[in-house]
Amino acid sequence: MNEYLRQVEKELRLPRRKKQEVLRDLREIFESAREHGESEADVMERLGSAAEYAAAVSVPLCEKRRSGLVLPSAFLALAAVSAAARRFFSLRARGKRT
């Protein structure tokens, strides 16, 4: 996981503050997956390569409105992914208990 995070950080073309936010969210994804029994390899397979992940989160963060403000779409996308992951893992955990 640490190597994946380093690679994502290297690939991100964002200001330092935005990089830190993306990396924090990525750590949370790994932690949540681990809590639900998913391996780091499974998470990395789901997220794609570090370059793919960095590109996927960088594009929405770099888009600008006509007014010049950064679009919040990346944060909404990350929130949606996090919510979907939580739902997936909670359903998966329930299935294992039955």
Helices and strands as residue ranges (DSSP letters): H 2-11, H 16-35, H 40-47, H 50-62, H 73-97
